[in-house]
């Protein structure tokens, strides 16, 4: 019997009805700005808030996939609800969304677990976590049929980011796998303060400096709730040939709601291999 994770935030972070969700996604993708090609796409950085706040930002990244089909995706997100030591990959067979079931790539998952023994094959960190789930409807709408590996970081320390990047780089060498880092930026600062903090994260991404990002995260000079996943995916993508990054869109919740006393920042970015 298959083990299928039910959606945890359908109807909360995004529409719970298939028809409404499909329409929502299509509207976001239609509105999203089209960015020029910069080479071979290796990875994306995407936000994971409710679509009403960060959906447009996410769509600017996922729109790049329309001409770049991938059959397998690795999504790396932070754990919001459970603290655990290390990294967890879901041990079930699929994730369900209102658009249908997305099969877990068991072969790729098992290779990752074999590549780094400290990766736990478990449902710990996955049952109520939204950071991976909210990426799936975008991928379903753009890619159609694909399988994926859901990775959640319970601890985002530098050691784990480095080791995860090494494992992904080793396992995905020679494969056409899309890497997705799920992260929002600063949380609940006044609008102008948030922009200043978020600009420091954007600078690290623009300069393709995941090591610098980790250093500043550790020093608490900047904020990103999925900073570890961003650093790990940037390092892994670099091992797979990425050498360039592009900020696609930045905003914060104040730009959407008009309430600017305490905002949350969002960014989408692409990681490319330029010739």
GULUMTI-721109 format. One record per residue (C-alpha): residue number from 1; residue in three letters; x, y, z; chain. Coordinates in Angstrom, 2 decimals, m for minus. Each point is the difference from the previous one (the first is absolute). Layout:
<node NUM; "ala"; <X; Y; Z>; "A">
...
//
This chain:
<node 1; "unk"; <0.00; 0.00; 0.00>; "A">
<node 2; "unk"; <1.33; 3.44; m0.96>; "A">
<node 3; "unk"; <0.75; 2.62; 2.63>; "A">
<node 4; "unk"; <m1.23; 3.36; m1.27>; "A">
<node 5; "unk"; <0.46; 3.18; 2.01>; "A">
<node 6; "unk"; <m3.22; 2.05; m0.03>; "A">
<node 7; "unk"; <0.23; 3.75; m0.55>; "A">
<node 8; "unk"; <0.55; 1.94; 3.22>; "A">
<node 9; "unk"; <m0.64; 3.57; m1.18>; "A">
<node 10; "unk"; <m2.42; m0.32; m2.95>; "A">
<node 11; "unk"; <m2.79; 2.47; 0.62>; "A">
<node 12; "unk"; <2.33; 2.06; 2.20>; "A">
<node 13; "unk"; <3.15; 0.89; m1.95>; "A">
<node 14; "unk"; <m1.56; m0.70; m3.39>; "A">
<node 15; "unk"; <m3.47; m0.95; m1.31>; "A">
<node 16; "unk"; <m1.24; m3.42; 1.04>; "A">
<node 17; "unk"; <m2.23; m0.59; m3.02>; "A">
<node 18; "unk"; <1.58; m1.26; m3.21>; "A">
<node 19; "unk"; <m1.87; 2.39; m2.30>; "A">
<node 20; "unk"; <0.72; 3.05; 2.16>; "A">
<node 21; "unk"; <3.66; m0.94; 0.48>; "A">
<node 22; "unk"; <0.48; m0.58; m3.72>; "A">
<node 23; "unk"; <m1.51; 3.38; m0.80>; "A">
<node 24; "unk"; <2.12; 1.68; 2.71>; "A">
<node 25; "unk"; <3.22; m1.54; m1.34>; "A">
<node 26; "unk"; <m0.82; 0.86; m3.61>; "A">
<node 27; "unk"; <m0.73; 3.61; 0.94>; "A">
<node 28; "unk"; <3.27; 0.28; 1.93>; "A">
<node 29; "unk"; <2.01; m1.52; m2.84>; "A">
<node 30; "unk"; <m1.66; 2.27; m2.54>; "A">
<node 31; "unk"; <0.79; 3.10; 2.08>; "A">
<node 32; "unk"; <3.55; m1.04; 0.83>; "A">
<node 33; "unk"; <2.73; 1.87; m1.81>; "A">
<node 34; "unk"; <1.88; m1.96; m2.66>; "A">
<node 35; "unk"; <3.75; m0.01; 0.54>; "A">
<node 36; "unk"; <2.65; m0.53; m2.65>; "A">
<node 37; "unk"; <1.94; m3.24; m0.27>; "A">
<node 38; "unk"; <3.34; m0.04; 1.77>; "A">
<node 39; "unk"; <1.17; m3.52; m0.80>; "A">
<node 40; "unk"; <m0.92; m3.45; 1.30>; "A">
<node 41; "unk"; <m2.29; 0.20; 3.00>; "A">
<node 42; "unk"; <1.29; m1.98; 2.98>; "A">
<node 43; "unk"; <m2.01; 1.29; 2.93>; "A">
<node 44; "unk"; <m2.60; 2.37; 1.37>; "A">
<node 45; "unk"; <m0.44; 1.87; 3.26>; "A">
<node 46; "unk"; <m3.70; 0.46; 0.74>; "A">
<node 47; "unk"; <m2.09; 1.37; 2.90>; "A">
<node 48; "unk"; <m2.42; m2.12; 1.99>; "A">
<node 49; "unk"; <m2.60; 2.36; 1.44>; "A">
<node 50; "unk"; <m3.68; 0.11; m0.90>; "A">
<node 51; "unk"; <m0.52; 0.55; m3.70>; "A">
<node 52; "unk"; <m1.83; 3.26; 0.63>; "A">
<node 53; "unk"; <3.27; 1.41; 1.33>; "A">
<node 54; "unk"; <2.80; m1.83; m1.80>; "A">
<node 55; "unk"; <m1.73; m1.72; m2.91>; "A">
<node 56; "unk"; <1.02; 2.58; m2.60>; "A">
<node 57; "unk"; <3.61; m0.12; 1.19>; "A">
<node 58; "unk"; <0.03; m3.80; m0.25>; "A">
<node 59; "unk"; <m1.64; 0.09; m3.43>; "A">
<node 60; "unk"; <2.82; 2.11; m1.46>; "A">
<node 61; "unk"; <2.32; m2.91; 0.71>; "A">
<node 62; "unk"; <m2.26; m2.85; m1.02>; "A">
<node 63; "unk"; <m0.80; 1.74; m3.27>; "A">
<node 64; "unk"; <3.56; m0.83; m1.07>; "A">
<node 65; "unk"; <m0.91; m3.69; m0.04>; "A">
<node 66; "unk"; <m2.46; 0.34; m2.86>; "A">
<node 67; "unk"; <2.76; m0.61; m2.53>; "A">
<node 68; "unk"; <2.21; m2.08; 2.30>; "A">
<node 69; "unk"; <m1.64; m3.32; 0.84>; "A">
<node 70; "unk"; <1.33; m1.99; 2.95>; "A">
<node 71; "unk"; <m1.12; m3.50; 0.94>; "A">
<node 72; "unk"; <1.40; 0.15; 3.54>; "A">
<node 73; "unk"; <0.25; 2.76; 2.60>; "A">
<node 74; "unk"; <1.69; 0.25; 3.39>; "A">
<node 75; "unk"; <m1.72; 2.48; 2.33>; "A">
<node 76; "unk"; <1.90; 1.08; 3.13>; "A">
<node 77; "unk"; <m1.90; 1.91; 2.68>; "A">
<node 78; "unk"; <0.31; 0.91; 3.67>; "A">
<node 79; "unk"; <m2.01; m1.61; 2.79>; "A">
<node 80; "unk"; <m2.38; 2.52; 1.57>; "A">
<node 81; "unk"; <m1.87; m2.23; 2.44>; "A">
<node 82; "unk"; <2.45; m2.68; 1.14>; "A">
<node 83; "unk"; <3.59; 0.36; 1.12>; "A">
<node 84; "unk"; <2.17; m2.99; m0.70>; "A">
<node 85; "unk"; <3.69; m0.55; m0.45>; "A">
<node 86; "unk"; <1.05; m0.24; m3.62>; "A">
<node 87; "unk"; <m1.89; m0.56; m3.23>; "A">
<node 88; "unk"; <m3.14; m2.01; m0.71>; "A">
<node 89; "unk"; <m1.24; m1.47; m3.27>; "A">
<node 90; "unk"; <m3.60; m1.21; m0.10>; "A">
<node 91; "unk"; <m0.24; m3.77; 0.14>; "A">
<node 92; "unk"; <m3.40; m0.31; m1.69>; "A">
<node 93; "unk"; <m1.04; m0.39; m3.62>; "A">
<node 94; "unk"; <m1.62; 3.28; m0.99>; "A">
<node 95; "unk"; <m1.35; 3.42; 1.02>; "A">
<node 96; "unk"; <m3.62; 0.83; m0.77>; "A">
<node 97; "unk"; <m1.12; 3.47; m1.09>; "A">
<node 98; "unk"; <m3.35; 1.15; m1.43>; "A">
<node 99; "unk"; <1.57; m0.54; m3.45>; "A">
<node 100; "unk"; <0.76; m3.67; 0.68>; "A">
<node 101; "unk"; <2.76; m2.17; 1.43>; "A">
<node 102; "unk"; <3.69; 0.71; m0.58>; "A">
<node 103; "unk"; <2.11; m3.13; 0.18>; "A">
<node 104; "unk"; <3.15; m0.01; 2.10>; "A">
<node 105; "unk"; <3.07; m0.94; m2.06>; "A">
<node 106; "unk"; <0.95; m3.00; 2.12>; "A">
<node 107; "unk"; <3.11; m0.80; m2.00>; "A">
<node 108; "unk"; <1.46; 3.48; 0.33>; "A">
<node 109; "unk"; <m1.05; 0.15; 3.65>; "A">
<node 110; "unk"; <1.76; m3.27; 0.79>; "A">
<node 111; "unk"; <3.15; 1.17; m1.73>; "A">
<node 112; "unk"; <0.05; 3.15; 2.15>; "A">
<node 113; "unk"; <m0.48; m2.02; 3.18>; "A">
<node 114; "unk"; <2.84; m2.28; m1.05>; "A">
<node 115; "unk"; <2.24; 2.98; m0.85>; "A">
<node 116; "unk"; <m0.35; 1.52; 3.48>; "A">
<node 117; "unk"; <m0.79; m2.28; 2.89>; "A">
<node 118; "unk"; <m1.28; 2.87; 2.18>; "A">
<node 119; "unk"; <m3.00; 0.56; m2.25>; "A">
<node 120; "unk"; <m2.99; m1.54; 1.80>; "A">
<node 121; "unk"; <m2.59; m1.84; m2.07>; "A">
<node 122; "unk"; <m3.09; 0.86; 2.02>; "A">
<node 123; "unk"; <m3.20; 2.04; 0.13>; "A">
<node 124; "unk"; <1.50; 2.18; 2.76>; "A">
<node 125; "unk"; <m0.32; 3.63; m1.01>; "A">
<node 126; "unk"; <m2.33; m0.71; m2.93>; "A">
<node 127; "unk"; <m3.53; m0.58; 1.29>; "A">
<node 128; "unk"; <m0.96; 3.63; 0.68>; "A">
<node 129; "unk"; <2.82; 1.77; m1.86>; "A">
<node 130; "unk"; <m0.99; 2.47; m2.73>; "A">
<node 131; "unk"; <3.37; 1.03; m1.44>; "A">
<node 132; "unk"; <0.19; m2.96; m2.39>; "A">
<node 133; "unk"; <m3.73; m0.40; m0.58>; "A">
<node 134; "unk"; <m0.70; 3.49; m1.33>; "A">
<node 135; "unk"; <2.54; m0.47; m2.82>; "A">
<node 136; "unk"; <m1.77; m3.05; m1.40>; "A">
<node 137; "unk"; <m3.10; 1.58; m1.63>; "A">
<node 138; "unk"; <2.23; 2.36; m2.00>; "A">
<node 139; "unk"; <2.12; m2.93; m1.15>; "A">
<node 140; "unk"; <m3.08; m2.08; m0.80>; "A">
<node 141; "unk"; <m1.51; 2.75; m2.10>; "A">
<node 142; "unk"; <3.20; 0.73; m1.94>; "A">
<node 143; "unk"; <1.71; m3.38; m0.27>; "A">
<node 144; "unk"; <m3.03; m2.28; 0.01>; "A">
<node 145; "unk"; <1.43; m3.43; 0.75>; "A">
<node 146; "unk"; <3.11; m0.15; 2.20>; "A">
<node 147; "unk"; <1.30; m1.64; 3.15>; "A">
<node 148; "unk"; <1.78; 1.69; 2.86>; "A">
<node 149; "unk"; <2.03; m0.37; 3.17>; "A">
<node 150; "unk"; <m1.34; 1.93; 3.04>; "A">
<node 151; "unk"; <2.87; 1.09; 2.27>; "A">
<node 152; "unk"; <m0.54; 1.86; 3.28>; "A">
<node 153; "unk"; <2.81; 1.44; 2.10>; "A">
<node 154; "unk"; <m0.63; m0.19; 3.74>; "A">
<node 155; "unk"; <3.36; 1.61; 0.70>; "A">
<node 156; "unk"; <1.51; 2.47; m2.47>; "A">
<node 157; "unk"; <3.54; 0.13; 1.36>; "A">
<node 158; "unk"; <2.85; 0.39; m2.49>; "A">
<node 159; "unk"; <1.14; m3.62; 0.34>; "A">
<node 160; "unk"; <m3.39; m1.34; m1.06>; "A">
<node 161; "unk"; <m0.29; 2.43; m2.90>; "A">
<node 162; "unk"; <3.43; m1.01; m1.28>; "A">
<node 163; "unk"; <m0.66; m3.71; 0.34>; "A">
<node 164; "unk"; <m3.42; 0.22; m1.63>; "A">
<node 165; "unk"; <1.50; 1.94; m2.91>; "A">
<node 166; "unk"; <2.70; m2.65; m0.40>; "A">
<node 167; "unk"; <m2.57; m2.80; m0.02>; "A">
<node 168; "unk"; <m2.23; 1.73; m2.56>; "A">
<node 169; "unk"; <3.00; 0.86; m2.18>; "A">
<node 170; "unk"; <1.24; m3.59; 0.10>; "A">
<node 171; "unk"; <m3.36; m1.63; m0.69>; "A">
<node 172; "unk"; <m1.22; 2.43; m2.67>; "A">
<node 173; "unk"; <3.20; 0.16; m2.06>; "A">
<node 174; "unk"; <m0.93; m0.69; m3.60>; "A">
<node 175; "unk"; <m3.72; 0.13; 0.75>; "A">
<node 176; "unk"; <m2.44; 2.72; m1.08>; "A">
<node 177; "unk"; <m1.47; 0.71; 3.45>; "A">
<node 178; "unk"; <m1.44; 3.36; 1.05>; "A">
<node 179; "unk"; <0.98; 1.23; 3.47>; "A">
<node 180; "unk"; <m2.41; 2.24; 1.91>; "A">
<node 181; "unk"; <0.82; 1.85; 3.22>; "A">
<node 182; "unk"; <m3.09; 1.05; 1.94>; "A">
<node 183; "unk"; <0.50; 3.12; 2.11>; "A">
<node 184; "unk"; <m1.58; 3.23; 1.11>; "A">
<node 185; "unk"; <2.20; 2.88; 1.17>; "A">
<node 186; "unk"; <m0.19; 2.29; 3.05>; "A">
<node 187; "unk"; <m3.01; m0.21; 2.29>; "A">
<node 188; "unk"; <m2.07; 2.67; 1.75>; "A">
<node 189; "unk"; <2.26; 3.04; m0.29>; "A">
<node 190; "unk"; <m1.21; 3.45; m1.06>; "A">
<node 191; "unk"; <m0.12; 0.38; m3.77>; "A">
<node 192; "unk"; <3.21; 2.00; m0.50>; "A">
<node 193; "unk"; <1.99; m2.13; 2.45>; "A">
<node 194; "unk"; <m1.17; m3.15; m1.77>; "A">
<node 195; "unk"; <1.13; 1.32; m3.38>; "A">
<node 196; "unk"; <3.47; 0.74; 1.38>; "A">
<node 197; "unk"; <0.29; m3.48; 1.55>; "A">
<node 198; "unk"; <m1.33; m1.73; m3.08>; "A">
<node 199; "unk"; <2.34; 1.91; m2.31>; "A">
<node 200; "unk"; <2.94; m1.63; 1.79>; "A">
<node 201; "unk"; <m1.41; m3.46; m0.81>; "A">
<node 202; "unk"; <m0.64; 1.01; m3.59>; "A">
<node 203; "unk"; <3.59; 1.22; m0.29>; "A">
<node 204; "unk"; <1.34; m3.39; 1.07>; "A">
<node 205; "unk"; <m2.22; m1.73; m2.53>; "A">
<node 206; "unk"; <0.89; 2.43; m2.79>; "A">
<node 207; "unk"; <3.71; m0.49; 0.63>; "A">
<node 208; "unk"; <m0.49; m3.77; 0.23>; "A">
<node 209; "unk"; <1.53; m0.12; 3.45>; "A">
<node 210; "unk"; <m1.68; m2.73; 2.07>; "A">
<node 211; "unk"; <2.97; m0.12; 2.36>; "A">
<node 212; "unk"; <m0.36; 3.72; 0.67>; "A">
<node 213; "unk"; <m3.72; m0.49; 0.52>; "A">
<node 214; "unk"; <0.67; m2.68; 2.63>; "A">
<node 215; "unk"; <2.55; 2.18; 1.76>; "A">
<node 216; "unk"; <m2.43; 2.91; 0.25>; "A">
<node 217; "unk"; <m2.83; m2.29; 1.10>; "A">
<node 218; "unk"; <2.19; m1.42; 2.76>; "A">
<node 219; "unk"; <1.01; 3.49; 1.05>; "A">
<node 220; "unk"; <m3.69; 1.02; m0.01>; "A">
<node 221; "unk"; <0.76; 2.86; m2.36>; "A">
<node 222; "unk"; <m2.92; m0.95; m2.24>; "A">
<node 223; "unk"; <m3.09; m2.21; 0.04>; "A">
<node 224; "unk"; <m1.53; m2.70; m2.15>; "A">
<node 225; "unk"; <m2.14; m2.75; 1.50>; "A">
<node 226; "unk"; <1.30; m2.39; m2.65>; "A">
<node 227; "unk"; <3.49; 1.45; m0.20>; "A">
<node 228; "unk"; <1.56; m3.43; 0.48>; "A">
<node 229; "unk"; <m1.99; m1.54; m2.88>; "A">
<node 230; "unk"; <0.94; 2.98; m2.20>; "A">
<node 231; "unk"; <3.70; m0.42; 0.77>; "A">
<node 232; "unk"; <m0.15; m3.79; m0.45>; "A">
<node 233; "unk"; <m1.80; 0.23; m3.34>; "A">
<node 234; "unk"; <2.38; 2.71; m1.27>; "A">
<node 235; "unk"; <3.00; m2.14; 0.93>; "A">
<node 236; "unk"; <m1.55; m3.13; m1.50>; "A">
<node 237; "unk"; <m0.96; 1.81; m3.21>; "A">
<node 238; "unk"; <3.56; 1.30; m0.29>; "A">
<node 239; "unk"; <1.28; m3.59; 0.20>; "A">
<node 240; "unk"; <m2.37; m0.77; m2.88>; "A">
<node 241; "unk"; <1.33; 2.85; m2.13>; "A">
<node 242; "unk"; <m1.87; 3.12; 1.11>; "A">
<node 243; "unk"; <2.17; 3.08; m0.12>; "A">
<node 244; "unk"; <m2.50; 2.85; m0.20>; "A">
<node 245; "unk"; <m3.04; 1.20; 1.91>; "A">
<node 246; "unk"; <m2.80; 2.42; m0.76>; "A">
<node 247; "unk"; <m2.46; 1.67; 2.33>; "A">
<node 248; "unk"; <m3.37; m0.29; m1.72>; "A">
<node 249; "unk"; <m2.28; 1.81; 2.43>; "A">
<node 250; "unk"; <0.06; 1.42; 3.53>; "A">
<node 251; "unk"; <m2.79; 1.40; 2.13>; "A">
<node 252; "unk"; <m1.36; m0.23; 3.50>; "A">
<node 253; "unk"; <m3.43; m0.47; 1.51>; "A">
<node 254; "unk"; <m0.36; 3.74; 0.45>; "A">
<node 255; "unk"; <0.04; 0.46; m3.77>; "A">
<node 256; "unk"; <m3.05; m2.26; m0.21>; "A">
<node 257; "unk"; <m2.01; 0.84; 3.11>; "A">
<node 258; "unk"; <1.04; 3.61; 0.48>; "A">
<node 259; "unk"; <0.73; m0.77; 3.66>; "A">
<node 260; "unk"; <3.63; 0.97; 0.51>; "A">
<node 261; "unk"; <0.57; m0.17; 3.75>; "A">
<node 262; "unk"; <1.15; m3.65; 0.00>; "A">
<node 263; "unk"; <0.65; m1.64; m3.36>; "A">
<node 264; "unk"; <1.41; m3.23; m1.46>; "A">
<node 265; "unk"; <2.38; 0.03; m2.96>; "A">
<node 266; "unk"; <m0.18; m2.18; m3.13>; "A">
<node 267; "unk"; <2.44; m0.65; m2.85>; "A">
<node 268; "unk"; <0.16; m2.18; m3.06>; "A">
<node 269; "unk"; <3.32; m0.66; m1.68>; "A">
<node 270; "unk"; <1.44; m2.29; m2.66>; "A">
<node 271; "unk"; <3.31; m1.85; m0.06>; "A">
<node 272; "unk"; <1.46; m0.50; m3.47>; "A">
<node 273; "unk"; <2.93; m1.60; m1.73>; "A">
<node 274; "unk"; <1.23; 2.63; m2.42>; "A">
<node 275; "unk"; <2.34; m0.94; m2.83>; "A">
//
